[in-house]
Amino acid sequence: MSEKTQRHVEEPGPSEVSSLLVQTEIKRASVWFTLAIAVALVALLAQPIMLVMGALVLATMMDGGTRLLGRVLPIPRGWRLTIVLLGAVAFMVYTFYLTGSSLAAQAQAMRAIVESQVARIGGWMQQLGITTTPDDLKSLAQQAMSSMGRVTAAVGTAVGAITSGVMMLVLAIFIAVEPKLYERGVAWMLPMDKRSHFYRIADRMGWTLRRLMFGRIIGMAVEGVGTWLLLWAGGVPMAGLLGILTGLFAFLPNIGSIISGALIILVGFSGGTDTGLYAFGVYMAVQIVDGYLIVPMVAKRATDLAPALVLAAQILFGALFGIMGLFLADPIVAMAKVYLEERSKALAEKRRSESGLSLDA
């Protein structure tokens, strides 16, 4: 074989940057390298990312309340937002300050009741021949609580939790004051031909989150107040605290109802079999009203998220990002669903337009 033929069959090497093959491989490597950097940044910046997402959800709730108030009060947006914030602060002060002492005493008593009920369940299981002991149940609960992700550990102290909450609230207020300003700021960083698509996705996400959060708030109010009144009417101990906990846990679909139901049943059976059965009936009635009336009417029409998908997202985000991931799993999945739907619509419109042009040609 001649020297000329040998040079002809040789492949380009890494130093031949001008080669099409090398350029293609460099692009592929850069994609994987960028993806690895993105994953590392998400792992390192998990806490601030979750705080920003939480601020966006809070800002959406504030914006929804401001828009709803604008239907009955034709006043400037700033005043309506102020009324919404003052109303939320007044409710929190009334709930936790005026009833704080009684709730604190009930919380201490509830802890003792839950521990004694867990011990009774462990003894009953031993009588049935099950080797699980009450200590095993307690250790399992402790492991579940301690297995929350790095975010929970980062903000686990009281000072860290308060600081993170204040930062999230302040950021949410800034966004809620003039959301269009920040929307235009993000769009400014995109190419001109991509901005209309971004605005359409942002509007759809905002509408979906407002409807989702409105349904969540209504569900929290119905579950909390309904549980409190029905348990109080039936003489179940700690009806007020159980109502507040049920309302707060209602923000977490699927998982929240299981936790609140377990607390209601444990406390109910501490007052006797009849009281426990009544508490179980109250829990079932409240969950049926919320699950079959409120959620389908308000939230599901906006998002139509499959329960299994939401539960899987909660498990995944809870393991990755801790308690903040649990709270934000539902809104994040809803926003991802909106983005994928709008992206699919845009691609379909592009294909239709291209096919129309080819037919005209």
C-alpha positions as CSV (number, residue, x, y, z in Angstrom):
1,M,0.0,0.0,0.0
2,S,1.4,3.4,-1.0
3,E,2.0,6.2,1.4
4,K,-0.7,8.3,-0.4
5,T,-3.3,5.5,0.2
6,Q,-2.3,5.2,3.9
7,R,-2.9,8.9,4.4
8,H,-6.3,8.6,2.6
9,V,-7.7,6.0,5.0
10,E,-6.5,7.6,8.2
11,E,-9.2,8.9,10.6
12,P,-9.1,12.4,12.1
13,G,-7.7,12.7,15.7
14,P,-8.7,14.8,18.7
15,S,-6.4,17.6,17.5
16,E,-8.4,18.0,14.3
17,V,-11.0,20.4,15.8
18,S,-12.1,21.4,12.3
19,S,-13.2,17.8,11.6
20,L,-17.0,17.3,11.5
21,L,-16.7,14.0,13.4
22,V,-14.7,15.7,16.2
23,Q,-17.1,18.6,16.4
24,T,-20.0,16.2,16.8
25,E,-18.3,14.3,19.6
26,I,-17.4,17.5,21.4
27,K,-21.0,18.6,21.2
28,R,-22.2,15.2,22.7
29,A,-19.6,15.4,25.5
30,S,-20.5,19.0,26.3
31,V,-24.2,18.0,26.6
32,W,-23.3,15.3,29.2
33,F,-20.9,17.6,30.9
34,T,-23.5,20.3,31.2
35,L,-26.0,17.8,32.5
36,A,-23.6,16.6,35.2
37,I,-22.9,20.2,36.3
38,A,-26.7,20.9,36.4
39,V,-27.3,17.8,38.6
40,A,-24.4,18.8,40.9
41,L,-25.8,22.4,41.2
42,V,-29.3,21.1,42.0
43,A,-27.8,18.9,44.8
44,L,-25.7,21.7,46.2
45,L,-28.3,24.4,45.9
46,A,-31.3,22.3,47.0
47,Q,-32.2,24.6,49.8
48,P,-32.3,27.9,47.9
49,I,-34.1,26.3,45.0
50,M,-36.8,25.0,47.3
51,L,-37.1,28.4,49.0
52,V,-37.5,30.1,45.6
53,M,-40.1,27.5,44.5
54,G,-41.9,28.0,47.8
55,A,-41.9,31.8,47.3
56,L,-43.4,31.4,43.9
57,V,-46.2,29.2,45.3
58,L,-46.8,31.8,48.1
59,A,-46.8,34.6,45.6
60,T,-49.3,32.7,43.5
61,M,-51.6,32.4,46.5
62,M,-51.3,36.1,47.2
63,D,-51.9,37.0,43.6
64,G,-55.0,34.7,43.5
65,G,-56.4,36.4,46.6
66,T,-55.7,39.8,45.2
67,R,-57.4,39.0,41.9
68,L,-60.4,37.5,43.8
69,L,-60.7,40.6,45.9
70,G,-60.6,42.8,42.9
71,R,-63.9,41.4,41.8
72,V,-65.7,43.0,44.7
73,L,-63.3,45.9,45.5
74,P,-62.3,48.1,42.6
75,I,-59.3,49.6,44.3
76,P,-55.6,49.6,43.3
77,R,-53.7,46.3,43.4
78,G,-51.4,47.3,46.1
79,W,-54.2,48.0,48.6
80,R,-55.9,44.7,47.7
81,L,-52.6,42.8,48.3
82,T,-52.2,44.6,51.6
83,I,-55.7,43.5,52.7
84,V,-54.9,39.9,51.8
85,L,-51.7,40.0,53.8
86,L,-53.3,41.6,56.8
87,G,-56.1,39.1,56.7
88,A,-53.6,36.2,56.7
89,V,-51.6,37.7,59.5
90,A,-54.7,38.3,61.6
91,F,-55.8,34.7,61.2
92,M,-52.5,33.4,62.2
93,V,-52.3,35.6,65.2
94,Y,-55.8,34.7,66.3
95,T,-55.1,30.9,65.8
96,F,-51.7,30.6,67.4
97,Y,-51.6,33.5,69.9
98,L,-55.0,33.6,71.5
99,T,-55.3,29.8,71.6
100,G,-51.6,29.1,71.9
101,S,-51.6,28.1,75.6
102,S,-54.4,25.6,75.2
103,L,-53.0,24.2,72.0
104,A,-49.6,23.8,73.6
105,A,-51.1,21.9,76.5
106,Q,-53.1,19.8,74.1
107,A,-50.0,19.0,72.1
108,Q,-48.2,17.7,75.1
109,A,-51.2,15.6,76.1
110,M,-51.5,14.3,72.5
111,R,-47.9,13.1,72.5
112,A,-48.5,11.1,75.6
113,I,-51.7,9.7,74.2
114,V,-50.1,8.7,70.9
115,E,-47.2,7.0,72.7
116,S,-49.6,5.0,75.0
117,Q,-51.7,4.0,72.0
118,V,-48.6,2.9,70.1
119,A,-47.7,0.8,73.1
120,R,-51.2,-0.7,73.2
121,I,-51.0,-1.6,69.5
122,G,-47.6,-3.2,70.0
123,G,-48.9,-5.3,72.9
124,W,-52.0,-6.4,70.9
125,M,-49.7,-7.4,68.0
126,Q,-47.6,-9.5,70.4
127,Q,-50.7,-11.3,71.6
128,L,-51.4,-12.2,68.0
129,G,-48.0,-13.7,67.6
130,I,-46.4,-10.8,65.7
131,T,-42.9,-10.2,67.0
132,T,-42.9,-6.5,66.4
133,T,-42.6,-4.6,69.7
134,P,-43.7,-1.1,70.6
135,D,-40.0,-0.1,70.6
136,D,-39.8,-1.2,67.0
137,L,-42.7,1.0,66.1
138,K,-41.2,4.0,67.8
139,S,-37.8,3.4,66.2
140,L,-39.5,3.1,62.8
141,A,-41.3,6.4,63.3
142,Q,-38.0,8.1,64.4
143,Q,-36.2,6.7,61.4
144,A,-39.0,8.0,59.1
145,M,-38.7,11.5,60.6
146,S,-34.9,11.5,60.6
147,S,-34.7,10.4,56.9
148,M,-35.9,13.7,55.5
149,G,-33.3,15.1,53.1
150,R,-30.5,17.6,53.4
151,V,-32.8,20.6,53.3
152,T,-34.5,19.6,56.5
153,A,-31.1,19.2,58.2
154,A,-30.0,22.6,56.9
155,V,-33.1,24.4,58.2
156,G,-33.7,22.0,61.1
157,T,-33.0,24.5,63.9
158,A,-35.5,27.0,65.0
159,V,-33.4,30.0,63.8
160,G,-32.8,28.4,60.4
161,A,-36.5,27.6,59.9
162,I,-37.6,31.1,60.9
163,T,-35.0,32.7,58.7
164,S,-35.9,30.6,55.7
165,G,-39.6,31.3,56.3
166,V,-39.0,35.0,56.5
167,M,-36.8,35.0,53.4
168,M,-39.4,33.0,51.5
169,L,-42.2,35.3,52.6
170,V,-40.4,38.5,51.7
171,L,-39.5,37.2,48.3
172,A,-43.1,36.1,47.7
173,I,-44.4,39.6,48.6
174,F,-41.9,41.2,46.2
175,I,-43.1,38.9,43.4
176,A,-46.8,39.4,44.2
177,V,-46.5,43.2,44.2
178,E,-45.8,43.2,40.5
179,P,-45.5,39.7,38.9
180,K,-45.4,41.0,35.4
181,L,-42.2,42.9,36.1
182,Y,-40.3,39.7,36.9
183,E,-42.0,37.8,34.1
184,R,-40.7,40.4,31.6
185,G,-37.3,40.2,33.2
186,V,-37.1,36.4,32.6
187,A,-38.4,36.9,29.0
188,W,-35.8,39.5,28.3
189,M,-33.1,36.8,28.6
190,L,-34.8,34.7,25.9
191,P,-34.5,35.1,22.1
192,M,-37.2,37.3,20.6
193,D,-38.9,34.4,18.8
194,K,-39.2,32.4,22.0
195,R,-40.8,35.1,24.2
196,S,-44.4,34.7,23.0
197,H,-44.2,31.0,23.8
198,F,-42.8,31.8,27.2
199,Y,-45.5,34.3,28.0
200,R,-48.2,31.7,27.1
201,I,-46.6,29.1,29.3
202,A,-46.2,31.5,32.2
203,D,-49.8,32.6,32.0
204,R,-51.0,29.0,31.9
205,M,-48.8,28.1,34.8
206,G,-50.0,31.0,36.8
207,W,-53.7,30.1,36.1
208,T,-53.1,26.5,37.0
209,L,-51.2,27.3,40.3
210,R,-53.9,29.8,41.3
211,R,-56.6,27.3,40.8
212,L,-54.6,24.5,42.5
213,M,-53.8,26.6,45.5
214,F,-57.4,27.9,45.8
215,G,-58.6,24.3,45.9
216,R,-56.0,23.5,48.4
217,I,-57.0,26.4,50.7
218,I,-60.7,25.5,50.5
219,G,-59.9,21.9,51.2
220,M,-57.8,22.9,54.2
221,A,-60.6,25.1,55.6
222,V,-63.3,22.5,55.1
223,E,-61.2,19.6,56.6
224,G,-59.9,21.7,59.5
225,V,-63.2,23.4,60.5
226,G,-65.3,20.3,59.8
227,T,-63.0,18.0,61.8
228,W,-63.0,20.4,64.7
229,L,-66.7,20.9,64.9
230,L,-67.6,17.2,64.4
231,L,-65.1,16.0,66.9
232,W,-66.1,18.7,69.4
233,A,-69.8,17.7,69.0
234,G,-68.9,14.1,69.6
235,G,-66.8,14.8,72.7
236,V,-63.5,13.6,71.2
237,P,-60.5,15.0,73.2
238,M,-58.4,17.7,71.7
239,A,-60.8,18.6,68.9
240,G,-59.3,22.0,68.3
241,L,-55.8,20.8,67.9
242,L,-56.9,17.9,65.7
243,G,-58.8,20.3,63.6
244,I,-55.8,22.6,63.1
245,L,-53.5,19.6,62.3
246,T,-56.0,18.2,59.9
247,G,-56.3,21.5,58.1
248,L,-52.5,21.9,57.9
249,F,-51.9,18.4,56.7
250,A,-54.6,18.8,54.0
251,F,-52.1,20.8,52.1
252,L,-50.3,17.5,51.4
253,P,-52.7,15.3,49.3
254,N,-52.6,11.6,50.0
255,I,-49.9,11.6,52.7
256,G,-51.4,14.4,54.8
257,S,-54.8,12.7,55.1
258,I,-53.1,9.5,56.2
259,I,-51.1,11.3,59.0
260,S,-54.1,13.3,60.2
261,G,-56.3,10.2,60.1
262,A,-53.9,8.2,62.2
263,L,-53.8,11.0,64.8
264,I,-57.6,11.3,64.9
265,I,-58.1,7.6,65.3
266,L,-55.4,7.2,68.0
267,V,-56.8,10.1,70.0
268,G,-60.4,8.9,69.5
269,F,-59.8,5.4,70.8
270,S,-58.0,6.8,73.8
271,G,-61.5,7.9,75.0
272,G,-63.1,4.5,74.4
273,T,-64.3,2.3,71.7
274,D,-67.4,4.3,70.9
275,T,-65.4,7.5,70.7
276,G,-62.8,5.9,68.5
277,L,-65.4,4.6,66.1
278,Y,-67.1,8.0,66.0
279,A,-63.7,9.7,65.3
280,F,-63.1,7.2,62.5
281,G,-66.5,8.1,61.0
282,V,-65.7,11.8,61.2
283,Y,-62.4,11.3,59.4
284,M,-64.1,9.2,56.6
285,A,-66.9,11.8,56.2
286,V,-64.5,14.7,56.0
287,Q,-62.3,12.9,53.5
288,I,-65.2,11.9,51.3
289,V,-66.5,15.5,51.2
290,D,-63.1,16.9,50.3
291,G,-62.1,14.1,47.9
292,Y,-65.4,13.8,46.0
293,L,-66.7,17.3,46.1
294,I,-64.1,20.0,46.6
295,V,-61.1,18.5,44.8
296,P,-63.0,17.5,41.7
297,M,-64.8,20.9,41.5
298,V,-61.8,23.1,42.1
299,A,-58.3,21.6,41.8
300,K,-58.7,18.6,39.5
301,R,-60.4,20.7,36.8
302,A,-57.3,22.9,36.6
303,T,-54.6,20.2,36.8
304,D,-56.1,16.8,36.4
305,L,-53.2,15.1,38.1
306,A,-53.3,11.4,38.7
307,P,-53.2,10.5,42.4
308,A,-50.5,7.9,41.9
309,L,-48.4,10.5,40.1
310,V,-48.7,13.0,42.9
311,L,-47.9,10.3,45.6
312,A,-44.8,9.2,43.7
313,A,-43.7,12.8,43.3
314,Q,-44.2,13.3,47.0
315,I,-42.1,10.3,47.9
316,L,-39.3,11.3,45.5
317,F,-39.2,15.0,46.4
318,G,-39.5,14.2,50.1
319,A,-36.5,11.9,49.9
320,L,-34.5,14.4,47.9
321,F,-35.5,17.7,49.5
322,G,-37.1,16.9,52.8
323,I,-40.3,18.5,54.2
324,M,-40.1,21.3,51.7
325,G,-40.1,18.8,48.9
326,L,-43.3,17.2,50.3
327,F,-45.1,20.6,50.4
328,L,-44.0,21.6,46.9
329,A,-44.3,18.2,45.0
330,D,-47.9,18.9,43.9
331,P,-47.2,22.4,42.5
332,I,-44.0,21.4,40.8
333,V,-45.7,18.4,39.1
334,A,-48.5,20.7,38.0
335,M,-46.1,23.2,36.5
336,A,-44.1,20.5,34.7
337,K,-47.4,19.1,33.3
338,V,-48.4,22.5,32.0
339,Y,-44.9,23.0,30.4
340,L,-45.0,19.6,28.6
341,E,-48.6,20.2,27.4
342,E,-47.7,23.7,26.0
343,R,-44.5,22.3,24.5
344,S,-46.5,19.6,22.8
345,K,-49.0,22.1,21.4
346,A,-46.2,24.3,20.0
347,L,-44.6,21.4,18.3
348,A,-47.9,20.2,16.8
349,E,-48.6,23.7,15.5
350,K,-45.1,23.9,14.0
351,R,-45.6,20.6,12.2
352,R,-49.0,21.6,10.9
353,S,-47.6,24.9,9.6
354,E,-44.7,23.1,7.9
355,S,-47.0,20.6,6.3
356,G,-49.2,23.4,5.1
357,L,-46.3,25.2,3.5
358,S,-45.1,22.0,1.8
359,L,-48.6,21.4,0.4
360,D,-48.7,25.0,-0.9
361,A,-45.3,24.5,-2.5
